Amino acid sequence: MNSKELTDSEFLVLGLVAEMPRHGYELEQVIEKREMREWTQIGFSSIYFVLGKLEKKGLVAAKQPDKLKTKKSYSITDLGHSALVNHTLLSLKSVRPTYSSILLGMIHWPVLAREQALDALAQRLASIEVELARLKDIHFEQQPLPDNVDLMFEFSLGQLKSEAEWIEKTLAYMSTKPWLS
């Protein structure tokens, strides 16, 4: 199994199943409790779909419920553990391009009037400041956190701070430039 074949959702679910055998609803509860949707996209309805894909790939195995339990429990297989280790290493050591909507907005900047463009960036900056405050609150409320989770918050906060600085510089620069329309 090539670890590049794991989607982000599969990677997340596989890691959670590796912690301990779980059924789909338990996975949803862990995702909610740990507020994992702050840094990855996975919907509740897709958890069972992802579990099915992982099972078909041989990365997890479903244990049929006994008479007292009504839900299938999934556990990681040896192949799944190997794929999880490989994908974790790949994720930590390689860079994957991300595509922010701001890049598409900037490429089409010339279609806007000066005030529209500058106002849009100012609004984005305000949104980033709100998001920074929200994440800082969540980070604080979740303490104490394991080091790896704490560092994930620091990474997200750092990215937002960096974008805010870029927007401030861009606003200052673009507000002094002659406008071509």
N, C-alpha and C positions, 0 to 999 in steps of 0.2 A: 504494500500500500504506500503510495507516494503521499507524504504529508501535505504536499501542495494541493492535494485534492480535497482537503477539508475546507468547508466554508467557515466563516466566522461563527455562525450559529452552531455548526457541528462541533467546532473546536471548544466553544463554551460548554455545551451540553456534555461532551465527552469528558472534559475536565471535572465537571460536577459529579458525573457518574463515577469517575475514578476515586473521588473522595469516599464514597460509600454507595452501595446499591440504592437506587431511588426509582420511584414511579413518576410519571409526568407531572402530577399535581405537586408532588414534593419539590420537583425541580422549579416549578413556578414559584413556590413559596420561598425557596432559597434565592432565586433571582430577585424577587420583590424585597425580601428582608435585607439583602446585601446591596440593594439599589444598583444592580448590575446594568440596568438599562441606561444608566448615566454614561456608560462608555461602550455599549454594544447594542445592536438592534436585534431583538428577538421578541416576537409576539407570543402571547400565551397559546394562541391557536397553532403556532408552528412547532411547539415543543414536541408534540406527538409525531408530527411529520418528520422532524429531525431525528427523533429516536428510531423511527422506521428506517430512515436512510442509513443511520449508523449500524443498525442491526443487519441490513442487507449487505453492508460492506464488511461485516464480520467484526466490527469494532466494539460492539456491545452485544450482550446476550440477554434475552428476556426470560425471566422465570415466571412460569405460569402461576397464577394465584391459587392458593389452597382454598378450602371451603370457607375459612374465616376471613380471608383477604379477597377483595374484589378487583384489585388493580395489579397489572403486570409490574414487576420490579425489574429494573435493568441494571446489569453490572458490566464492568469493563472486561474485555477479553485480553489475552496476552498481545494479540495483534493491535488491539485498541490502545493498550498501554504504550507499545512501541510507537504507534502513530502519534500519540499524545506527546511523548518525549521529543520525537523528531519535529513536530509542528511547533512545540514550545521553543525549542532551540532555533528553528528557522525564524519564528516571530521576533525573538530577542535580538538576533544578529543581522537581520536584513531589513532594508527599507522598502516599503511598499508605497507607491504614490497614492496620495489622497487628493480628492478634487473638491475644493471648497466652492460654494456658489459665488463667493466674492470674485473669484478668478473670471468666471463668465461675465459677471457684472462689469469688471474692469475692462475686459476686451471690448465690450459694447459701450463703454463710457462716452465716446463721442456722440452718441445719439441723444444724450441728455443736455439740457440747459445747465449752465454753471450751478445755479442754486439747487436744482434737482439733484445733481450729482453730489454736491457737497452736503446737502441735507440728508441724502441717503446714507452717506458714510457716517455722518454724525449720529443718525438713528441707530446704525449698526454698533457704533461705539457705545451708545447708551445701553443697548441690548446686551452687549458683552459685559458691561459693568454690572448689570442686574444678574447675569448668569454667574459672574465671579462671586458676587455676594451669596447667591443661592448655593453654589458649590462649597464655598467656605463654611456656610452654616451646616450643610450636610456633613462635611468633613469633621467639623467640631462635634456635632451631635453623635457621630458614630464612634468616637474615641472610647476606649483604646482600640486601635486597629492593628492587624498584623502589618509588619513592615512593608510587605509587598503591596498591600492594599493602600496603605498610607502613601506610598510612592506613586501609585496610580493617580491618586488625587493630586499630588504635587505636579505630576506630569500634565494633567488636564488643566490645572490652574496656570501652569507655566505657559502652555499653549495660548490660553485666553489672554494672559498678560502680554505675551509677545504680539498677538494680533492687535490688541488695544494700542500698544506702542506704535505699531506699523500704521494704524489708521490715524493716530494723532500726527505722525510725521507726514503722512500722505495728505491729510487735510491742510496742514500748514503749507506744504509745498504746492499743492494744486490750487489753493486759494490765491496764490501769487502769480500763477501762470496766466498768460494770455489765453483766452478761450476761443477755440476754433469751432464754429458751428455752421 
